């Protein structure tokens, strides 16, 4: 048996174990202090009557025996029981028979008839034809069974109540855990409804407040970056116009224009990085139609990119995936070498994108570090880029609940592989 990992399972198992121990202990207590003493006392009473009959038979006083037991609870018979049932499931009756056998010895037979009502038959001795009968209804043999049934019912009700309490605790905790995973992947979770104990309600309310505060921070960040980009574009445009109107050192002007272009590219990367795409709905899009427009744009710039993509559809965030493809191609063209290749595979329950270039790769660098913001392969100040491209790729892939990693090729080359789980492919 595996130990349950959930709060609901652990609490349920704990309650069930406690109730099982309680039920077994109660049964042992009933047997030890109620059933056994009661059976022993009743056996002593019946055994005393049997011994009295034996004494009267020994003194040849049969007429007194029959007259004495004619209207008593114990009835005297001269014949053997019509039918016998040697076994009974009632523990009290078994204990009573054992006690009678011990007190009367082996010369008395003890049987139970299956007549209605059921009778307990006790033979006086082996040499006598007399039997004594006692109705089992007078023994109250069902008392311990009734007590045990009540204890069992109470245990079942307690177990059911424990499971209800455990569920009231575990359900909101699972909801908080699920919402935390969604929020960690960049998605906006649904507002949690406070339920369960007061502490868990406070936790749910605190989580809702945290989500609201973080979303507000994200909106403020996007607004700030948008304002910065707007404010910077105007002077950059004026600088570009001024340089184009300048005459003289064409080499210097060309370098300054390249610097201005790089500044604009960095601003665009900041703007792209600030966009979350969390609210963009997933759509069923054709994979070839997703990739081909981007490939054609790079081909018009003189780059040769081959593709291998099935003519199938998948549920994806189209704008987010287009940005992923653009960033990875930009990264491959800037740091890698041709030939460039994109392959899309539809695997069971997931979609795989493979971006391949044949440059020097990343060498001994840690691939995970390159997916962090402001991290570049070349740390020199003269290198282009802000180090946000791969960080944005990882964020958008995580938004699809996918994974992205790098694979160094031999003798040279690099692959960036993306796996996106999908249950709706056509």
PyMOL commands that set and color helices and strands:
alter all, ss='L'
color gray80, all
select helices_A, chain A and resi 7-58+62-68+91-104+136-138+142-184+198-245+250-274+287-300+318-335+367-370+389-399
alter helices_A, ss='H'
color red, helices_A
select strands_A, chain A and resi 75-77+110-113+119-123+131-135+283-286+305-308+313-316+340-347+350-357+403-408+414-421
alter strands_A, ss='S'
color yellow, strands_A
deselect
rebuild
show_as cartoon
